[in-house]
Every structure is written in structure tokens, then in C-alpha cells.
Amino acid sequence: MAPQQKIKVGILGATGEQFIQRLATHPYFVIHALGASARSAGQTYAAATKWKLSTPIPDSVRDTVVLECKPDAGGFKECAVVFSGLDHDVAGDIELAFRTAELVVFSNAKNYRRDPIVPLVVPLVNTSHFSVIRHQQRELSLSKGYIVCNANCSTTGVVVPLKALEDAFGPLKQVMVTTMQAISGAGYPGVSSLDIIDNVVPYIGSEEEKIEWESSKILGGVNADASGFDYHASHPLKISANCNRVPVIDGHMACVSVSFRRETPPTPAEVRAAFDGYVSDAERLGVPSAPGKAIVVHDAPDRPQPRLDRDLHEGACVSVGRIRECGVLDIKFVCLLDNVRLGAATSSIMNAEIAVEQGYIQ
């Protein structure tokens, strides 16, 4: 249910176009402050940014004066929530300052994902991890402020179908992932054209490590006293990832093979039914950014494809196809997500919507 009065929010990072586009007409939130580097501060948003979306800059923010990313700067003092689209090299200290100033921070950066008291939430997977927020606040003597991170974009696309499999068939044992990741995942201006045209780059810095450890934190549970996370410890999950940059603008694809701890693995038909029947907490709550269906199953042998399927449910779902037996593990399939929407801004915004519904934002 939408709050009686819209919640004032700030956006950190002048390149947060996806946040701005999705929040400009949001039923829960209203953009009240925009933050960027000291170099951009004092300019209007239209002057400070290089807008790269096909839709125009929303009128509501075009003439907004950009502030420095400081919690005591102008309109940030009146915000309850900030969305951080900052680069990781500057995000750490800035997000910490906003949390200390009693603001709620939803971060797309990696800096606090490993923090043992910071929830790492994929909104279609593990909203139960919000319960650790109260412990984070007690540990830091905060009454309102906290940080919640969303996952790496490639991790997000993989853990949604893995969650559906674990819900239906019990713990997984091993996961092998090979990604084909779009160039937008490298940010703007991104990968040099001479490096990516007519080419595949078989290395993305720290990406494989992120998939391998983030998945266990996300798919694991919460400690009995809601003071932290169990990292899937009762059934350790072995994950091996290989990550590749490919000449696609948007849409991360992954080829995934899995094995199950149960003695008799499910059939491809049973796996298809589990994917098709999966319903996330975001869908149950009916928050505005939730997809109509968290996992869209494709039966055509050549789907999903980035160009054809990344826009399904406004980029807020994961597409899955090519479900079949694996000759080495048990089951293999292909999955796809829109890395700039569900893999980034949409996840942060959906996390905030869920936090409102669950009473973590007043």
C-alpha cells in the first residue's frame, strides 16, 4: 500500500539515469535531492549529466540544482532515503556518512556487500534478510539509518532461478556458471570499441569472485537471533564462474549447470514447472516495481535472447530457457536479465518498496 504522503528521496551519482527515470513518477517516492561530485555541484541536472536514455530527462528534475554528496547539503537533510549509484571507489565513505546521519541507504555499489550486518538483497529472492536491519541499527546506535545493498548484476540473474530450484527440490550442491555480459555493465563510456567490436573479452575484474561468494550470502538464511547471515553453511554451496564481456548493449546471459543434494535429481519437466511456478515476495506484496512474473520460461530452443527478451516485464524479471539434463552435473539451463534494470536500479528501488511495506521505512 502506498504511503499517505510520498517519501522524499535523494539520488547519489549524476549518472543515475535509471534511478531518475523510475523514480520521477513513483507512487511511493519523490525525488528531492540529487548529488554528484564537487565538480558538478551547483549546476542544474541537465547541465551536469550526459543523459544516455532514449526518453528525455524528466521535467521534474531537469532544472534541479545538483548538490555535493554530503548528508548536510541542502535537500538531503529533508530526505528519508537515498539511492546510491556511486562508483565503488567513492561510495564507501559517502554511504557511511549518510547512514551515520540517520538516512536509509539503498546501495548499488559493492562496498558494503560483505559487511556481516548489511543485508545483500535480491528482491525476488531473499527479502527475509531485511530482519537484520534492526541488529545493524542497534550495533551502530542508530534509530533510522541503515544500509541495504543489492547484488552484482550477474549474480542477480543467476540466484533467482537457483532460489526457485532450492525452494522446490532442496539444497543445491554445485553450480557451474558461464556468463556473457553486456557492455553496459562496464558503465559509461565502458569498454573501448576497439576491444569489444568483433571480439569477446574473457575477463571482467572481480566478477567471477562476486558470483561465487554473493550467491551463498543471498541464498543462505538469517541467524536465529537475526544478527547476521548463515551463508548457506548447513549445506555448503560450491560455485564456479567464468565471466565474459560480449558485444551486446544490454542484457547479461548465463549458461548454468547445477547438481542437487537429493539422491534423485528432478527431471527437466519438473525443473520447468518449478521455474514457472515460482512466486517472489515482491510479487506477493504487490510492490510497484515487481514483475508480473519473476521467472519467464521460454520453450523455443533459441531463447532467451538479449535483444528479444530483456524488456519483458519492464526489465524486472529473469528469463530462463534451454532446460535439459546435464552430462556432468544434473540439470543445465540458460538465463537472462536486464543488467541495468533488475541488475541495478530496479532492484534497489524494489528493495526500498519492500522496506516500506514491511515497516523499515517510516
Short mmCIF file of the C-alpha atoms (twelve columns), coordinates in Angstrom:
data_MODEL
# 
_entry.id   MODEL 
# 
loop_
_atom_site.group_PDB 
_atom_site.id 
_atom_site.type_symbol 
_atom_site.label_atom_id 
_atom_site.label_alt_id 
_atom_site.label_comp_id 
_atom_site.label_asym_id 
_atom_site.label_seq_id 
_atom_site.Cartn_x 
_atom_site.Cartn_y 
_atom_site.Cartn_z 
_atom_site.pdbx_PDB_model_num 
ATOM 1   C CA . MET A 1   0.000  0.000   0.000   1 
ATOM 2   C CA . ALA A 2   1.355  3.417   -0.960  1 
ATOM 3   C CA . PRO A 3   2.281  5.702   1.965   1 
ATOM 4   C CA . GLN A 4   -0.157 8.505   2.701   1 
ATOM 5   C CA . GLN A 5   2.483  11.068  1.818   1 
ATOM 6   C CA . LYS A 6   5.268  10.418  -0.667  1 
ATOM 7   C CA . ILE A 7   8.678  9.803   0.904   1 
ATOM 8   C CA . LYS A 8   11.406 12.278  -0.046  1 
ATOM 9   C CA . VAL A 9   14.449 10.579  -1.551  1 
ATOM 10  C CA . GLY A 10  17.847 11.586  -2.824  1 
ATOM 11  C CA . ILE A 11  19.947 10.049  -5.578  1 
ATOM 12  C CA . LEU A 12  23.737 9.906   -5.305  1 
ATOM 13  C CA . GLY A 13  25.668 9.880   -8.579  1 
ATOM 14  C CA . ALA A 14  24.999 12.179  -11.520 1 
ATOM 15  C CA . THR A 15  24.918 9.144   -13.816 1 
ATOM 16  C CA . GLY A 16  21.898 7.644   -12.026 1 
ATOM 17  C CA . GLU A 17  19.634 7.937   -15.070 1 
ATOM 18  C CA . GLN A 18  17.895 4.626   -14.406 1 
ATOM 19  C CA . PHE A 19  17.062 5.708   -10.854 1 
ATOM 20  C CA . ILE A 20  15.746 9.059   -12.059 1 
ATOM 21  C CA . GLN A 21  13.647 7.556   -14.829 1 
ATOM 22  C CA . ARG A 22  11.991 5.084   -12.441 1 
ATOM 23  C CA . LEU A 23  11.529 7.457   -9.518  1 
ATOM 24  C CA . ALA A 24  10.265 10.504  -11.441 1 
ATOM 25  C CA . THR A 25  6.645  9.296   -11.277 1 
ATOM 26  C CA . HIS A 26  6.893  6.752   -8.462  1 
ATOM 27  C CA . PRO A 27  3.807  6.223   -6.251  1 
ATOM 28  C CA . TYR A 28  5.852  5.858   -3.013  1 
ATOM 29  C CA . PHE A 29  8.793  8.220   -3.506  1 
ATOM 30  C CA . VAL A 30  9.501  11.736  -4.746  1 
ATOM 31  C CA . ILE A 31  12.955 12.902  -5.839  1 
ATOM 32  C CA . HIS A 32  14.007 15.712  -3.529  1 
ATOM 33  C CA . ALA A 33  17.792 15.939  -3.935  1 
ATOM 34  C CA . LEU A 34  20.443 14.938  -6.458  1 
ATOM 35  C CA . GLY A 35  24.092 14.513  -5.530  1 
ATOM 36  C CA . ALA A 36  27.267 14.334  -7.579  1 
ATOM 37  C CA . SER A 37  30.933 15.296  -7.422  1 
ATOM 38  C CA . ALA A 38  32.111 18.724  -6.308  1 
ATOM 39  C CA . ARG A 39  32.860 19.415  -9.982  1 
ATOM 40  C CA . SER A 40  29.175 19.058  -10.905 1 
ATOM 41  C CA . ALA A 41  27.675 20.606  -7.767  1 
ATOM 42  C CA . GLY A 42  25.924 23.918  -8.357  1 
ATOM 43  C CA . GLN A 43  24.871 23.070  -11.925 1 
ATOM 44  C CA . THR A 44  21.409 22.066  -12.994 1 
ATOM 45  C CA . TYR A 45  20.987 18.346  -13.518 1 
ATOM 46  C CA . ALA A 46  20.543 18.850  -17.274 1 
ATOM 47  C CA . ALA A 47  23.887 20.646  -17.435 1 
ATOM 48  C CA . ALA A 48  25.722 18.239  -15.135 1 
ATOM 49  C CA . THR A 49  24.754 14.943  -16.775 1 
ATOM 50  C CA . LYS A 50  25.302 13.246  -20.112 1 
ATOM 51  C CA . TRP A 51  21.832 11.723  -20.407 1 
ATOM 52  C CA . LYS A 52  22.031 8.466   -22.353 1 
ATOM 53  C CA . LEU A 53  18.494 7.101   -22.226 1 
ATOM 54  C CA . SER A 54  16.100 7.192   -25.186 1 
ATOM 55  C CA . THR A 55  13.474 9.004   -23.091 1 
ATOM 56  C CA . PRO A 56  14.070 12.682  -22.217 1 
ATOM 57  C CA . ILE A 57  15.175 13.915  -18.802 1 
ATOM 58  C CA . PRO A 58  12.026 14.183  -16.657 1 
ATOM 59  C CA . ASP A 59  10.852 17.777  -16.291 1 
ATOM 60  C CA . SER A 60  10.700 17.349  -12.525 1 
ATOM 61  C CA . VAL A 61  14.499 17.071  -12.260 1 
ATOM 62  C CA . ARG A 62  15.805 18.878  -15.356 1 
ATOM 63  C CA . ASP A 63  16.365 22.173  -13.537 1 
ATOM 64  C CA . THR A 64  17.177 20.702  -10.120 1 
ATOM 65  C CA . VAL A 65  20.483 22.052  -8.813  1 
ATOM 66  C CA . VAL A 66  22.958 19.253  -8.132  1 
ATOM 67  C CA . LEU A 67  24.452 19.096  -4.632  1 
ATOM 68  C CA . GLU A 68  27.643 17.616  -3.278  1 
ATOM 69  C CA . CYS A 69  27.175 14.117  -1.871  1 
ATOM 70  C CA . LYS A 70  27.022 15.246  1.749   1 
ATOM 71  C CA . PRO A 71  24.140 14.496  4.127   1 
ATOM 72  C CA . ASP A 72  24.037 18.088  5.385   1 
ATOM 73  C CA . ALA A 73  23.851 19.560  1.864   1 
ATOM 74  C CA . GLY A 74  20.577 21.302  1.022   1 
ATOM 75  C CA . GLY A 75  17.690 18.968  0.321   1 
ATOM 76  C CA . PHE A 76  19.424 15.816  1.569   1 
ATOM 77  C CA . LYS A 77  18.693 16.930  5.134   1 
ATOM 78  C CA . GLU A 78  14.986 16.564  4.356   1 
ATOM 79  C CA . CYS A 79  15.231 13.100  2.771   1 
ATOM 80  C CA . ALA A 80  14.454 9.808   4.473   1 
ATOM 81  C CA . VAL A 81  16.111 7.615   1.853   1 
ATOM 82  C CA . VAL A 82  18.985 7.871   -0.607  1 
ATOM 83  C CA . PHE A 83  19.672 5.633   -3.582  1 
ATOM 84  C CA . SER A 84  23.363 5.290   -4.326  1 
ATOM 85  C CA . GLY A 85  24.547 4.833   -7.890  1 
ATOM 86  C CA . LEU A 86  28.081 5.882   -6.959  1 
ATOM 87  C CA . ASP A 87  31.220 4.185   -8.239  1 
ATOM 88  C CA . HIS A 88  32.764 1.904   -5.642  1 
ATOM 89  C CA . ASP A 89  35.924 3.994   -5.384  1 
ATOM 90  C CA . VAL A 90  33.976 6.832   -3.723  1 
ATOM 91  C CA . ALA A 91  30.845 5.086   -2.438  1 
ATOM 92  C CA . GLY A 92  32.210 3.739   0.846   1 
ATOM 93  C CA . ASP A 93  32.797 6.921   2.836   1 
ATOM 94  C CA . ILE A 94  29.830 8.745   1.316   1 
ATOM 95  C CA . GLU A 95  27.310 5.977   2.045   1 
ATOM 96  C CA . LEU A 96  28.706 5.637   5.561   1 
ATOM 97  C CA . ALA A 97  28.212 9.379   6.152   1 
ATOM 98  C CA . PHE A 98  24.584 9.227   5.041   1 
ATOM 99  C CA . ARG A 99  23.869 6.206   7.254   1 
ATOM 100 C CA . THR A 100 25.508 7.941   10.215  1 
ATOM 101 C CA . ALA A 101 23.255 10.942  9.557   1 
ATOM 102 C CA . GLU A 102 20.254 8.609   10.037  1 
ATOM 103 C CA . LEU A 103 19.310 8.221   6.380   1 
ATOM 104 C CA . VAL A 104 18.363 4.905   4.824   1 
ATOM 105 C CA . VAL A 105 20.822 3.980   2.062   1 
ATOM 106 C CA . PHE A 106 19.994 1.572   -0.763  1 
ATOM 107 C CA . SER A 107 23.292 0.951   -2.487  1 
ATOM 108 C CA . ASN A 108 24.130 -0.415  -5.899  1 
ATOM 109 C CA . ALA A 109 27.862 -0.337  -5.049  1 
ATOM 110 C CA . LYS A 110 29.896 -3.287  -3.811  1 
ATOM 111 C CA . ASN A 111 31.491 -1.626  -0.782  1 
ATOM 112 C CA . TYR A 112 29.225 -2.996  1.975   1 
ATOM 113 C CA . ARG A 113 28.059 -6.255  0.382   1 
ATOM 114 C CA . ARG A 114 30.488 -8.283  2.509   1 
ATOM 115 C CA . ASP A 115 29.599 -6.459  5.735   1 
ATOM 116 C CA . PRO A 116 28.249 -9.107  8.150   1 
ATOM 117 C CA . ILE A 117 25.402 -6.881  9.357   1 
ATOM 118 C CA . VAL A 118 24.389 -5.378  5.983   1 
ATOM 119 C CA . PRO A 119 21.658 -7.248  4.069   1 
ATOM 120 C CA . LEU A 120 22.584 -8.169  0.493   1 
ATOM 121 C CA . VAL A 121 19.133 -8.428  -1.036  1 
ATOM 122 C CA . VAL A 122 17.864 -9.540  -4.405  1 
ATOM 123 C CA . PRO A 123 14.204 -8.505  -4.095  1 
ATOM 124 C CA . LEU A 124 12.965 -11.566 -5.989  1 
ATOM 125 C CA . VAL A 125 14.896 -13.905 -3.670  1 
ATOM 126 C CA . ASN A 126 15.685 -13.041 -0.029  1 
ATOM 127 C CA . THR A 127 13.586 -10.260 1.470   1 
ATOM 128 C CA . SER A 128 13.694 -12.135 4.803   1 
ATOM 129 C CA . HIS A 129 17.223 -10.719 5.195   1 
ATOM 130 C CA . PHE A 130 15.694 -7.310  5.967   1 
ATOM 131 C CA . SER A 131 15.211 -8.644  9.507   1 
ATOM 132 C CA . VAL A 132 18.932 -7.998  10.181  1 
ATOM 133 C CA . ILE A 133 18.356 -4.237  9.750   1 
ATOM 134 C CA . ARG A 134 17.329 -3.838  13.391  1 
ATOM 135 C CA . HIS A 135 20.544 -5.508  14.558  1 
ATOM 136 C CA . GLN A 136 22.580 -3.208  12.285  1 
ATOM 137 C CA . GLN A 137 20.884 -0.208  13.889  1 
ATOM 138 C CA . ARG A 138 21.465 -1.483  17.434  1 
ATOM 139 C CA . GLU A 139 25.137 -2.218  16.741  1 
ATOM 140 C CA . LEU A 140 25.680 1.311   15.393  1 
ATOM 141 C CA . SER A 141 23.351 3.129   17.833  1 
ATOM 142 C CA . LEU A 142 21.102 4.317   15.007  1 
ATOM 143 C CA . SER A 143 17.349 4.847   15.160  1 
ATOM 144 C CA . LYS A 144 16.537 5.300   11.468  1 
ATOM 145 C CA . GLY A 145 19.651 4.905   9.343   1 
ATOM 146 C CA . TYR A 146 20.906 1.684   7.770   1 
ATOM 147 C CA . ILE A 147 22.426 0.337   4.551   1 
ATOM 148 C CA . VAL A 148 20.975 -2.342  2.291   1 
ATOM 149 C CA . CYS A 149 22.913 -3.469  -0.776  1 
ATOM 150 C CA . ASN A 150 21.634 -5.076  -3.914  1 
ATOM 151 C CA . ALA A 151 23.747 -7.724  -5.591  1 
ATOM 152 C CA . ASN A 152 26.097 -7.645  -8.515  1 
ATOM 153 C CA . CYS A 153 24.158 -7.664  -11.791 1 
ATOM 154 C CA . SER A 154 25.373 -11.065 -12.997 1 
ATOM 155 C CA . THR A 155 24.771 -12.620 -9.561  1 
ATOM 156 C CA . THR A 156 21.193 -11.355 -9.606  1 
ATOM 157 C CA . GLY A 157 20.364 -13.110 -12.861 1 
ATOM 158 C CA . VAL A 158 21.680 -16.429 -11.552 1 
ATOM 159 C CA . VAL A 159 20.322 -16.532 -7.981  1 
ATOM 160 C CA . VAL A 160 16.673 -16.028 -8.965  1 
ATOM 161 C CA . PRO A 161 16.407 -19.390 -10.783 1 
ATOM 162 C CA . LEU A 162 18.689 -21.027 -8.167  1 
ATOM 163 C CA . LYS A 163 16.280 -19.893 -5.440  1 
ATOM 164 C CA . ALA A 164 13.371 -21.420 -7.339  1 
ATOM 165 C CA . LEU A 165 15.266 -24.719 -7.573  1 
ATOM 166 C CA . GLU A 166 16.149 -24.795 -3.868  1 
ATOM 167 C CA . ASP A 167 12.579 -23.964 -2.855  1 
ATOM 168 C CA . ALA A 168 11.264 -26.833 -4.963  1 
ATOM 169 C CA . PHE A 169 13.932 -29.531 -4.605  1 
ATOM 170 C CA . GLY A 170 16.071 -28.713 -1.588  1 
ATOM 171 C CA . PRO A 171 19.685 -27.587 -1.332  1 
ATOM 172 C CA . LEU A 172 21.934 -27.418 -4.339  1 
ATOM 173 C CA . LYS A 173 25.396 -28.949 -4.184  1 
ATOM 174 C CA . GLN A 174 27.331 -27.488 -7.119  1 
ATOM 175 C CA . VAL A 175 26.790 -24.711 -9.626  1 
ATOM 176 C CA . MET A 176 28.787 -24.002 -12.771 1 
ATOM 177 C CA . VAL A 177 28.178 -20.608 -14.434 1 
ATOM 178 C CA . THR A 178 29.490 -19.117 -17.662 1 
ATOM 179 C CA . THR A 179 28.304 -15.570 -18.327 1 
ATOM 180 C CA . MET A 180 28.062 -13.474 -21.470 1 
ATOM 181 C CA . GLN A 181 27.783 -9.936  -20.127 1 
ATOM 182 C CA . ALA A 182 26.685 -6.794  -21.933 1 
ATOM 183 C CA . ILE A 183 28.984 -3.806  -22.336 1 
ATOM 184 C CA . SER A 184 26.639 -1.517  -20.366 1 
ATOM 185 C CA . GLY A 185 27.701 -3.467  -17.287 1 
ATOM 186 C CA . ALA A 186 31.051 -1.684  -17.503 1 
ATOM 187 C CA . GLY A 187 29.384 1.730   -17.109 1 
ATOM 188 C CA . TYR A 188 29.868 4.753   -19.356 1 
ATOM 189 C CA . PRO A 189 31.946 5.124   -21.505 1 
ATOM 190 C CA . GLY A 190 32.665 1.469   -20.792 1 
ATOM 191 C CA . VAL A 191 34.765 -0.889  -22.871 1 
ATOM 192 C CA . SER A 192 36.764 0.599   -25.726 1 
ATOM 193 C CA . SER A 193 35.159 -0.047  -29.120 1 
ATOM 194 C CA . LEU A 194 38.442 -1.492  -30.391 1 
ATOM 195 C CA . ASP A 195 38.357 -4.028  -27.572 1 
ATOM 196 C CA . ILE A 196 34.748 -5.191  -27.914 1 
ATOM 197 C CA . ILE A 197 33.722 -4.949  -31.587 1 
ATOM 198 C CA . ASP A 198 34.332 -8.279  -33.338 1 
ATOM 199 C CA . ASN A 199 35.523 -9.695  -30.050 1 
ATOM 200 C CA . VAL A 200 34.769 -11.404 -26.741 1 
ATOM 201 C CA . VAL A 201 36.804 -10.444 -23.665 1 
ATOM 202 C CA . PRO A 202 37.181 -13.473 -21.340 1 
ATOM 203 C CA . TYR A 203 37.824 -11.437 -18.198 1 
ATOM 204 C CA . ILE A 204 35.803 -8.985  -16.092 1 
ATOM 205 C CA . GLY A 205 37.637 -7.818  -12.999 1 
ATOM 206 C CA . SER A 206 36.353 -9.418  -9.734  1 
ATOM 207 C CA . GLU A 207 33.121 -10.523 -11.425 1 
ATOM 208 C CA . GLU A 208 33.677 -14.246 -11.001 1 
ATOM 209 C CA . GLU A 209 34.505 -13.823 -7.317  1 
ATOM 210 C CA . LYS A 210 31.307 -11.807 -6.779  1 
ATOM 211 C CA . ILE A 211 29.100 -14.535 -8.221  1 
ATOM 212 C CA . GLU A 212 30.868 -17.225 -6.211  1 
ATOM 213 C CA . TRP A 213 30.558 -15.625 -2.760  1 
ATOM 214 C CA . GLU A 214 27.482 -13.375 -3.115  1 
ATOM 215 C CA . SER A 215 25.285 -16.317 -4.059  1 
ATOM 216 C CA . SER A 216 25.901 -18.088 -0.749  1 
ATOM 217 C CA . LYS A 217 25.044 -14.981 1.287   1 
ATOM 218 C CA . ILE A 218 21.868 -14.381 -0.736  1 
ATOM 219 C CA . LEU A 219 20.651 -17.995 -0.860  1 
ATOM 220 C CA . GLY A 220 21.555 -18.665 2.769   1 
ATOM 221 C CA . GLY A 221 19.357 -17.817 5.711   1 
ATOM 222 C CA . VAL A 222 19.376 -15.472 8.690   1 
ATOM 223 C CA . ASN A 223 20.774 -16.434 12.099  1 
ATOM 224 C CA . ALA A 224 18.246 -17.436 14.738  1 
ATOM 225 C CA . ASP A 225 18.613 -14.110 16.558  1 
ATOM 226 C CA . ALA A 226 18.559 -12.076 13.292  1 
ATOM 227 C CA . SER A 227 22.070 -10.789 13.994  1 
ATOM 228 C CA . GLY A 228 23.589 -11.901 10.696  1 
ATOM 229 C CA . PHE A 229 23.558 -14.442 7.909   1 
ATOM 230 C CA . ASP A 230 24.408 -18.156 7.700   1 
ATOM 231 C CA . TYR A 231 25.942 -18.094 4.194   1 
ATOM 232 C CA . HIS A 232 24.326 -21.426 3.281   1 
ATOM 233 C CA . ALA A 233 26.596 -23.026 5.933   1 
ATOM 234 C CA . SER A 234 24.381 -26.030 6.696   1 
ATOM 235 C CA . HIS A 235 24.722 -27.173 3.087   1 
ATOM 236 C CA . PRO A 236 27.864 -25.523 1.639   1 
ATOM 237 C CA . LEU A 237 27.322 -24.488 -1.953  1 
ATOM 238 C CA . LYS A 238 30.220 -24.820 -4.374  1 
ATOM 239 C CA . ILE A 239 30.059 -22.327 -7.248  1 
ATOM 240 C CA . SER A 240 32.477 -21.862 -10.134 1 
ATOM 241 C CA . ALA A 241 32.031 -18.902 -12.500 1 
ATOM 242 C CA . ASN A 242 33.596 -17.824 -15.769 1 
ATOM 243 C CA . CYS A 243 32.679 -14.295 -16.925 1 
ATOM 244 C CA . ASN A 244 32.950 -12.869 -20.429 1 
ATOM 245 C CA . ARG A 245 32.235 -9.438  -21.925 1 
ATOM 246 C CA . VAL A 246 30.369 -9.673  -25.240 1 
ATOM 247 C CA . PRO A 247 29.310 -7.063  -27.847 1 
ATOM 248 C CA . VAL A 248 25.714 -6.685  -26.619 1 
ATOM 249 C CA . ILE A 249 24.470 -3.342  -25.276 1 
ATOM 250 C CA . ASP A 250 22.117 -4.532  -22.513 1 
ATOM 251 C CA . GLY A 251 21.315 -7.965  -21.137 1 
ATOM 252 C CA . HIS A 252 23.511 -10.412 -19.214 1 
ATOM 253 C CA . MET A 253 23.150 -14.072 -20.156 1 
ATOM 254 C CA . ALA A 254 24.428 -17.093 -18.221 1 
ATOM 255 C CA . CYS A 255 24.751 -20.777 -19.011 1 
ATOM 256 C CA . VAL A 256 24.213 -22.636 -15.739 1 
ATOM 257 C CA . SER A 257 24.682 -26.273 -14.700 1 
ATOM 258 C CA . VAL A 258 23.620 -27.495 -11.246 1 
ATOM 259 C CA . SER A 259 23.696 -30.605 -9.100  1 
ATOM 260 C CA . PHE A 260 21.313 -31.348 -6.227  1 
ATOM 261 C CA . ARG A 261 21.967 -32.864 -2.815  1 
ATOM 262 C CA . ARG A 262 18.898 -35.086 -3.062  1 
ATOM 263 C CA . GLU A 263 19.573 -38.632 -4.239  1 
ATOM 264 C CA . THR A 264 17.289 -38.485 -7.268  1 
ATOM 265 C CA . PRO A 265 17.547 -35.212 -9.201  1 
ATOM 266 C CA . PRO A 266 14.443 -33.624 -10.716 1 
ATOM 267 C CA . THR A 267 13.624 -34.093 -14.363 1 
ATOM 268 C CA . PRO A 268 13.784 -31.203 -16.838 1 
ATOM 269 C CA . ALA A 269 9.979  -31.128 -16.840 1 
ATOM 270 C CA . GLU A 270 9.905  -30.827 -13.047 1 
ATOM 271 C CA . VAL A 271 12.516 -28.058 -13.181 1 
ATOM 272 C CA . ARG A 272 10.492 -26.202 -15.800 1 
ATOM 273 C CA . ALA A 273 7.408  -26.406 -13.576 1 
ATOM 274 C CA . ALA A 274 9.410  -25.112 -10.602 1 
ATOM 275 C CA . PHE A 275 10.643 -22.120 -12.567 1 
ATOM 276 C CA . ASP A 276 7.189  -21.381 -13.969 1 
ATOM 277 C CA . GLY A 277 5.517  -21.664 -10.574 1 
ATOM 278 C CA . TYR A 278 7.996  -19.569 -8.633  1 
ATOM 279 C CA . VAL A 279 6.469  -16.529 -6.901  1 
ATOM 280 C CA . SER A 280 8.682  -13.995 -5.150  1 
ATOM 281 C CA . ASP A 281 7.884  -11.961 -2.039  1 
ATOM 282 C CA . ALA A 282 7.932  -8.815  -4.178  1 
ATOM 283 C CA . GLU A 283 5.091  -10.242 -6.255  1 
ATOM 284 C CA . ARG A 284 3.135  -11.337 -3.181  1 
ATOM 285 C CA . LEU A 285 3.444  -7.864  -1.690  1 
ATOM 286 C CA . GLY A 286 2.450  -6.275  -4.990  1 
ATOM 287 C CA . VAL A 287 5.068  -3.531  -4.806  1 
ATOM 288 C CA . PRO A 288 5.072  -1.146  -7.803  1 
ATOM 289 C CA . SER A 289 8.319  -2.357  -9.409  1 
ATOM 290 C CA . ALA A 290 7.633  -6.085  -9.016  1 
ATOM 291 C CA . PRO A 291 7.356  -8.012  -12.273 1 
ATOM 292 C CA . GLY A 292 4.144  -9.761  -13.226 1 
ATOM 293 C CA . LYS A 293 6.222  -12.933 -13.170 1 
ATOM 294 C CA . ALA A 294 9.656  -13.288 -11.575 1 
ATOM 295 C CA . ILE A 295 10.800 -16.051 -13.951 1 
ATOM 296 C CA . VAL A 296 9.622  -16.229 -17.556 1 
ATOM 297 C CA . VAL A 297 10.192 -19.682 -19.050 1 
ATOM 298 C CA . HIS A 298 10.920 -19.912 -22.780 1 
ATOM 299 C CA . ASP A 299 10.308 -23.177 -24.639 1 
ATOM 300 C CA . ALA A 300 11.771 -22.170 -28.013 1 
ATOM 301 C CA . PRO A 301 15.216 -23.776 -28.410 1 
ATOM 302 C CA . ASP A 302 16.908 -20.449 -29.252 1 
ATOM 303 C CA . ARG A 303 15.562 -18.373 -26.359 1 
ATOM 304 C CA . PRO A 304 16.094 -16.341 -24.264 1 
ATOM 305 C CA . GLN A 305 17.989 -13.719 -26.256 1 
ATOM 306 C CA . PRO A 306 19.058 -10.272 -25.001 1 
ATOM 307 C CA . ARG A 307 17.567 -8.234  -27.837 1 
ATOM 308 C CA . LEU A 308 14.251 -10.098 -27.794 1 
ATOM 309 C CA . ASP A 309 13.689 -10.760 -24.095 1 
ATOM 310 C CA . ARG A 310 15.447 -8.162  -21.915 1 
ATOM 311 C CA . ASP A 311 12.406 -5.838  -21.898 1 
ATOM 312 C CA . LEU A 312 9.915  -8.409  -20.588 1 
ATOM 313 C CA . HIS A 313 8.076  -7.092  -17.527 1 
ATOM 314 C CA . GLU A 314 9.913  -3.776  -17.967 1 
ATOM 315 C CA . GLY A 315 13.250 -5.464  -17.384 1 
ATOM 316 C CA . ALA A 316 12.298 -6.650  -13.887 1 
ATOM 317 C CA . CYS A 317 12.211 -10.420 -14.476 1 
ATOM 318 C CA . VAL A 318 14.648 -13.210 -15.289 1 
ATOM 319 C CA . SER A 319 14.145 -15.225 -18.471 1 
ATOM 320 C CA . VAL A 320 15.036 -18.919 -18.459 1 
ATOM 321 C CA . GLY A 321 15.231 -21.417 -21.303 1 
ATOM 322 C CA . ARG A 322 17.007 -24.477 -22.715 1 
ATOM 323 C CA . ILE A 323 16.239 -26.582 -19.622 1 
ATOM 324 C CA . ARG A 324 17.744 -30.029 -20.075 1 
ATOM 325 C CA . GLU A 325 19.761 -32.792 -18.457 1 
ATOM 326 C CA . CYS A 326 23.458 -32.136 -17.909 1 
ATOM 327 C CA . GLY A 327 26.006 -34.802 -18.800 1 
ATOM 328 C CA . VAL A 328 28.324 -33.775 -15.952 1 
ATOM 329 C CA . LEU A 329 26.014 -32.379 -13.224 1 
ATOM 330 C CA . ASP A 330 22.223 -32.862 -13.082 1 
ATOM 331 C CA . ILE A 331 20.424 -30.033 -14.923 1 
ATOM 332 C CA . LYS A 332 21.527 -27.173 -17.164 1 
ATOM 333 C CA . PHE A 333 19.729 -24.082 -18.438 1 
ATOM 334 C CA . VAL A 334 20.251 -20.569 -19.810 1 
ATOM 335 C CA . CYS A 335 19.120 -17.424 -18.000 1 
ATOM 336 C CA . LEU A 336 18.975 -13.741 -18.920 1 
ATOM 337 C CA . LEU A 337 18.337 -10.470 -17.082 1 
ATOM 338 C CA . ASP A 338 18.379 -6.787  -17.949 1 
ATOM 339 C CA . ASN A 339 21.564 -5.756  -16.151 1 
ATOM 340 C CA . VAL A 340 20.752 -2.035  -15.971 1 
ATOM 341 C CA . ARG A 341 17.263 -2.555  -14.577 1 
ATOM 342 C CA . LEU A 342 16.782 -5.683  -12.428 1 
ATOM 343 C CA . GLY A 343 20.573 -5.953  -12.251 1 
ATOM 344 C CA . ALA A 344 20.898 -2.441  -10.802 1 
ATOM 345 C CA . ALA A 345 18.397 0.410   -10.256 1 
ATOM 346 C CA . THR A 346 15.175 -1.613  -10.321 1 
ATOM 347 C CA . SER A 347 16.483 -3.933  -7.596  1 
ATOM 348 C CA . SER A 348 17.409 -1.001  -5.341  1 
ATOM 349 C CA . ILE A 349 14.027 0.625   -5.838  1 
ATOM 350 C CA . MET A 350 12.153 -2.648  -5.345  1 
ATOM 351 C CA . ASN A 351 14.120 -3.234  -2.144  1 
ATOM 352 C CA . ALA A 352 13.020 0.183   -0.901  1 
ATOM 353 C CA . GLU A 353 9.396  -0.527  -1.806  1 
ATOM 354 C CA . ILE A 354 9.529  -3.777  0.168   1 
ATOM 355 C CA . ALA A 355 11.134 -1.953  3.093   1 
ATOM 356 C CA . VAL A 356 8.176  0.448   3.103   1 
ATOM 357 C CA . GLU A 357 5.687  -2.421  3.042   1 
ATOM 358 C CA . GLN A 358 7.497  -4.229  5.871   1 
ATOM 359 C CA . GLY A 359 7.765  -1.132  8.066   1 
ATOM 360 C CA . TYR A 360 11.508 -0.484  7.742   1 
ATOM 361 C CA . ILE A 361 10.941 2.990   6.272   1 
ATOM 362 C CA . GLN A 362 8.608  5.383   8.038   1 
# 
